[in-house]
Amino acid sequence: MALIVKCRKCLKRIPDTETACPFCGGADFRFIIDYWPRGRHGGRRHLSLPDDTRTAEQAHELDKALRSARTAKRTLSSANSLNSTVADLFPDYLEYCRQHKAFTTWGGISRLWELHLSRILGQYRITDIETSHYSLYQKLRGGMGVSNATVNKELHNFSGFVTWCRREKKIPVARVEYKRLPCSRPLPIVLSPEEIVRILAAAEEEPFYHALILCLYTLGLRIKEARFLKVEDFDFANRSVRALQKGGTQKILPVNEKLTEAVKKLIELRGIKQGDYVFSFFEGKPFRKMPRALNRICKRAGIEKNVYPHLLRHSFATNLLEKGVNLRTIQELLGHKQIATTMFYTHVSIDHMRAAQDLLSTKKPQ
């Protein structure tokens, strides 16, 4: 394993001890690790380090991490899977995702594999994967300016692949415990019920967006869930709607009177028929984005907050919590698999904290 240093200006290779190019005097270098992932009997690879790697010392640190990952001890003895690399097995995993996961999930994992996982971890034997490989990925992706939250999500997807190898392929891959990069989920500044009323009033002159905003807020839908609603998904007699949620499963949600009237009005105005998407613009295809329209409506309503479609879902959950609706009911309405995800809104609900403060301030001495 060796470190190659090239001048970005004249493209000539120079010793890694130089601080300036002896040929052109440039001080902007490109660092490349030259190594054999499977030892001297395997293929030779070149791995370009991130652009923000400016010194040989930084490059040597990444080189050391890569060397540690390459020499990781093997933890299994299965003859059939001993030489299988991540690249050998990942296509099968993608096919599994295509059959068992949502289309968007499969697409995201496919892009992640093509752009990053295959380049950084594809050459390693699945039996050799350990903590050092996760640390290497964190260093390389972090060096590209990627946020910690994104790196954590990408490694979470890779861990799903490792788990699949263990469960579906019966490969006794060692369980890897790695430390996630620190990150925090920002708390949204939600809309109050009064602000929602103003937004809906401002949207009444645009029936399409009036019905869409009602769907996002009164049903707590994600924007992708609202996109694919069809006429037959609405059961106006029983005041309910069927929505395809994240993960590919379906949920049945109650529809209030205002939403029922808005959707019926939209269907009548546009002549939408059975089998058509309710929220479509051109050639019967579902709409894609609504930021400009939402900004226009919020400006008309005098709302100065940064309002985006998912904020309506946040506001829906937070306002229900502040009205005293229990978390289990909110979990079902939002379609969360785990109650811990719904508990995020307990941190957003400022009215609950204000009520607790009021109890303390009004408590009478014994």
C-alpha positions in Angstrom: 0.0 0.0 0.0 1.4 3.4 -1.0 0.5 7.0 -1.1 0.7 8.8 -4.5 0.9 12.6 -4.5 0.3 14.5 -7.7 0.4 18.3 -8.4 -3.0 19.5 -9.5 -1.4 22.2 -11.6 1.1 20.2 -13.7 -0.3 16.8 -12.9 3.2 15.4 -12.2 3.9 12.9 -9.4 6.0 14.2 -6.6 7.5 12.8 -3.3 5.1 12.9 -0.3 7.7 14.9 1.6 7.5 17.9 -0.6 5.5 21.0 0.5 5.6 22.6 -3.0 5.8 21.0 -6.5 9.5 21.0 -7.6 8.4 21.3 -11.3 5.9 24.2 -11.3 6.0 25.5 -7.7 2.3 24.7 -7.1 1.1 23.8 -3.6 -2.2 22.2 -4.4 -1.9 18.5 -4.3 -4.0 15.5 -5.1 -3.6 12.4 -2.9 -4.2 8.8 -4.2 -3.9 5.6 -2.2 -2.4 2.7 -4.3 -3.3 -0.6 -2.7 -4.4 -4.3 -3.2 -7.7 -4.9 -1.3 -7.2 -8.7 -1.3 -3.4 -8.8 -1.0 -0.8 -9.2 -3.7 -2.8 -11.9 -5.4 -5.8 -9.7 -5.9 -6.6 -6.7 -8.1 -4.9 -3.4 -7.7 -6.9 -0.3 -6.9 -6.5 3.4 -6.8 -8.6 5.4 -4.3 -8.7 9.2 -4.7 -8.9 10.9 -1.4 -11.4 13.8 -0.8 -10.5 17.3 -2.2 -10.2 18.7 1.3 -7.2 16.4 2.0 -4.5 19.1 1.8 -1.5 17.7 3.6 0.4 14.4 3.4 -0.2 13.9 7.1 -4.0 13.9 6.5 -3.5 11.5 3.6 -1.4 9.2 5.7 -4.1 9.0 8.4 -6.6 7.9 5.8 -4.0 5.5 4.4 -3.6 4.0 7.9 -7.4 3.6 8.3 -7.6 1.8 4.9 -4.7 -0.4 5.9 -6.4 -1.3 9.1 -9.6 -2.2 7.3 -7.7 -4.3 4.7 -5.9 -6.3 7.4 -9.0 -6.9 9.5 -9.2 -10.4 10.9 -11.6 -12.9 9.3 -14.3 -14.0 11.6 -15.8 -17.0 9.8 -14.8 -20.2 8.1 -17.6 -20.9 5.7 -15.9 -22.2 2.5 -18.8 -21.1 0.3 -18.8 -17.5 1.4 -15.2 -16.9 2.5 -14.2 -15.1 -0.7 -17.5 -13.3 -1.4 -17.0 -9.6 -1.5 -19.6 -6.9 -0.8 -19.7 -6.3 -4.6 -20.4 -10.0 -5.2 -23.5 -10.0 -2.9 -24.9 -6.5 -3.2 -26.7 -7.0 -6.6 -28.7 -9.8 -5.0 -29.5 -7.5 -2.1 -30.8 -4.9 -4.5 -33.1 -7.4 -6.1 -34.4 -8.4 -2.7 -35.0 -4.6 -2.0 -36.8 -4.3 -5.3 -39.2 -7.1 -4.4 -39.7 -6.4 -0.7 -39.3 -2.7 -0.1 -40.9 0.5 -1.5 -39.8 1.7 -4.9 -38.3 4.9 -3.5 -36.4 2.9 -0.9 -35.0 0.5 -3.5 -34.0 3.5 -5.7 -32.3 5.3 -2.9 -30.2 2.2 -1.9 -29.4 1.6 -5.6 -28.0 5.1 -6.0 -26.1 4.9 -2.7 -24.5 1.7 -3.9 -23.5 3.1 -7.3 -22.2 6.4 -6.0 -20.4 5.5 -2.8 -20.7 2.1 -1.2 -19.3 0.2 -4.2 -16.3 2.6 -4.4 -15.4 2.6 -0.7 -16.6 -0.8 0.6 -17.3 -2.9 -2.5 -13.9 -4.7 -2.7 -13.9 -6.1 0.8 -14.9 -9.6 1.7 -18.2 -9.6 3.6 -16.6 -11.9 6.2 -14.0 -9.2 6.9 -16.3 -6.3 7.6 -15.7 -4.9 11.0 -15.7 -1.5 12.9 -12.7 -0.3 11.0 -14.5 -0.4 7.7 -17.4 1.7 9.1 -14.8 4.2 10.5 -13.1 4.4 7.1 -16.4 5.2 5.4 -17.2 7.9 7.9 -13.8 9.5 7.3 -14.0 9.4 3.6 -17.6 10.6 3.3 -17.1 13.2 6.0 -14.1 14.5 4.1 -16.4 15.2 1.1 -18.4 17.7 3.1 -21.3 15.3 3.7 -23.4 15.9 6.9 -23.1 13.5 9.8 -26.8 12.7 9.5 -26.4 11.6 5.9 -23.3 9.5 6.7 -25.3 7.8 9.5 -28.2 7.1 7.2 -25.9 5.6 4.5 -24.2 3.3 7.1 -27.6 2.3 8.4 -28.5 1.1 4.9 -25.2 -0.8 4.7 -25.9 -2.4 8.1 -29.2 -3.6 6.6 -27.3 -5.3 3.8 -25.0 -7.0 6.4 -28.0 -8.2 8.3 -29.5 -9.5 5.1 -26.3 -11.5 4.4 -26.6 -13.0 7.8 -30.3 -13.8 7.6 -30.9 -14.6 3.9 -27.6 -15.9 2.8 -26.8 -17.7 6.1 -23.4 -16.1 6.2 -22.2 -15.9 9.8 -21.1 -12.3 9.5 -19.9 -10.9 12.8 -22.2 -8.3 14.3 -20.5 -4.9 14.1 -20.8 -2.3 16.8 -19.8 1.1 15.5 -20.2 4.7 16.9 -22.6 6.9 15.0 -21.5 10.4 14.2 -23.0 13.0 16.4 -25.9 14.8 14.9 -29.2 16.3 16.2 -32.6 16.7 14.5 -33.6 20.3 14.4 -36.9 21.1 16.0 -39.3 22.7 13.6 -41.2 25.9 14.4 -44.7 24.6 13.8 -47.8 26.4 12.7 -50.5 27.2 15.2 -54.2 26.3 14.5 -54.9 30.0 13.9 -52.1 30.2 11.3 -53.5 27.1 9.6 -56.9 28.7 9.4 -55.4 31.8 7.7 -53.5 29.7 5.2 -56.6 27.7 4.3 -58.6 30.9 3.9 -55.9 32.3 1.6 -55.9 29.1 -0.5 -59.7 29.0 -1.1 -59.3 30.9 -4.4 -57.1 28.0 -5.7 -59.2 24.8 -5.2 -56.3 22.5 -6.2 -54.0 23.8 -3.4 -56.8 24.3 -1.0 -57.7 20.6 -1.1 -54.0 19.6 -1.1 -53.1 21.6 2.0 -56.2 20.2 3.7 -54.9 16.7 2.9 -51.4 17.4 4.2 -52.7 19.0 7.4 -55.9 17.2 8.4 -54.5 13.7 7.4 -50.9 14.4 8.4 -49.7 13.0 5.1 -46.2 13.2 3.7 -46.0 15.0 0.3 -45.3 11.7 -1.5 -48.3 10.0 0.1 -50.6 12.8 -1.1 -49.2 12.7 -4.6 -50.5 9.3 -5.4 -54.0 9.6 -4.0 -56.6 8.5 -6.6 -60.3 9.0 -6.8 -61.1 5.5 -5.7 -59.0 5.9 -2.6 -61.6 8.2 -1.1 -64.7 6.6 0.5 -66.9 9.6 0.8 -69.8 7.5 2.2 -67.7 6.3 5.2 -65.6 9.5 5.2 -62.3 7.7 5.0 -59.3 7.6 2.6 -56.8 4.9 1.8 -53.1 6.1 1.5 -50.0 4.3 0.5 -47.5 5.2 3.1 -43.7 5.1 3.5 -42.4 1.5 3.3 -45.1 0.4 0.9 -47.9 -0.4 3.4 -51.4 1.1 3.3 -53.3 2.9 6.0 -56.9 4.0 6.4 -57.5 7.5 7.7 -60.7 9.4 8.7 -61.7 12.3 6.5 -63.4 15.4 8.0 -66.2 17.3 6.4 -64.0 20.2 5.1 -61.6 17.9 3.3 -64.6 15.9 1.8 -66.1 19.1 0.4 -62.7 20.4 -1.0 -61.9 17.1 -2.7 -65.4 16.7 -4.2 -65.2 20.3 -5.5 -61.8 19.6 -7.1 -63.0 16.4 -8.7 -66.1 18.2 -10.2 -64.1 21.3 -11.4 -61.4 19.2 -13.2 -63.6 16.4 -14.3 -61.4 13.8 -12.6 -62.5 10.2 -13.2 -62.1 6.9 -11.5 -58.5 5.7 -11.8 -57.1 9.3 -12.1 -54.8 10.9 -9.6 -56.7 13.6 -7.6 -53.7 16.0 -7.6 -52.4 16.0 -11.1 -51.5 18.7 -13.6 -50.2 17.4 -17.0 -51.0 14.2 -18.8 -52.7 12.7 -15.8 -49.4 12.5 -13.9 -49.3 13.3 -10.2 -47.9 16.7 -9.2 -44.2 16.8 -8.1 -43.6 20.0 -6.0 -45.5 22.8 -4.5 -43.0 25.2 -2.8 -43.8 28.2 -5.0 -47.5 27.8 -4.6 -47.2 27.3 -0.9 -45.0 30.4 -0.5 -47.5 32.4 -2.6 -50.4 31.4 -0.4 -48.5 32.0 2.9 -47.5 35.4 1.7 -51.2 36.2 0.9 -52.1 34.9 4.4 -49.4 37.1 6.0 -47.4 34.1 7.4 -43.8 35.0 7.8 -42.5 31.6 8.9 -40.6 29.3 6.6 -43.5 27.0 5.5 -42.8 23.8 3.6 -45.1 20.8 2.9 -43.7 18.6 5.7 -44.2 21.4 8.2 -48.0 20.8 7.8 -47.4 17.2 9.0 -45.4 18.4 11.9 -48.1 20.9 12.8 -50.8 18.3 12.5 -49.0 16.0 15.1 -48.0 18.8 17.4 -51.5 20.4 17.5 -53.1 17.1 18.2 -50.7 16.5 21.1 -51.5 20.0 22.5 -55.2 19.2 22.3 -54.6 16.2 24.6 -54.7 13.3 22.0 -52.6 10.4 23.2 -49.3 9.4 21.5 -50.6 6.0 20.5 -53.4 7.5 18.4 -51.0 10.0 16.8 -48.7 7.2 16.0 -51.4 5.4 14.1 -52.4 8.5 12.2 -48.9 9.3 11.2 -48.1 5.7 10.3 -45.0 5.4 12.5 -43.8 1.9 13.2 -42.3 2.8 16.5 -43.7 5.0 19.3 -40.2 6.5 19.8 -40.5 8.2 16.4 -43.8 9.8 17.5 -42.3 11.0 20.8 -40.2 13.5 18.8 -43.3 15.7 18.9 -43.3 15.8 22.7 -40.2 18.0 22.3 -41.9 20.3 19.8 -45.1 20.8 21.8 -44.3 24.1 23.7 -47.9 24.2 25.1 -47.2 21.1 27.2 -44.1 22.8 28.7 -46.0 26.0 29.3 -48.8 24.0 31.1 -46.2 22.4 33.3 -44.8 25.8 34.2 -48.3 27.1 35.0 -48.8 24.2 37.4 -45.7 25.1 39.3 -46.5 28.8 39.4 -50.1 28.3 40.6 -49.4 25.6 43.2 -50.6 26.7 46.6 -48.4 26.1 49.7 -49.7 23.4 52.1 
